[in-house]
Amino acid sequence: RGCPPELSDVEVLTLEIFGEWQGHHEEKAIYGYMKQHWLAWFPKLPHYQNFRRQCANLRWVKEMIIEQRRQVDAMREQNCLLAIEQNKRPQMAEFCKRVTR
């Protein structure tokens, strides 16, 4: 329904991830930050309501990304614990502490 979004889904996800990384955890804060500092890079940034709607429509994608990240972190931690158990080396334990942070 209506006009297609001006920004691609990938652009919106990029804005959200970057905004979160910059410490803005609400859509409104992310939008304001992007509009104030990055509008030259994203000149087709829609009005806030349209941005918010597109973010909401991409919620399932974000949930999949988060779940994939959890699985990778769990596998990394499991592999480190296994390596520690097999090798019983203090340097391996120190390495795993850094990797799983």
Buried (B, 14 or more C-beta within 10 A) or exposed (E): EEEEBBBEEEBBBBBBEBBEEEEBEEBEBBBBBBBEEBEEEBEEBBEEEBBBBBBEEBEEEEEEEEEEEEEEEEEEEEEBEEBBEEEEEEEBBEBBEEEBE
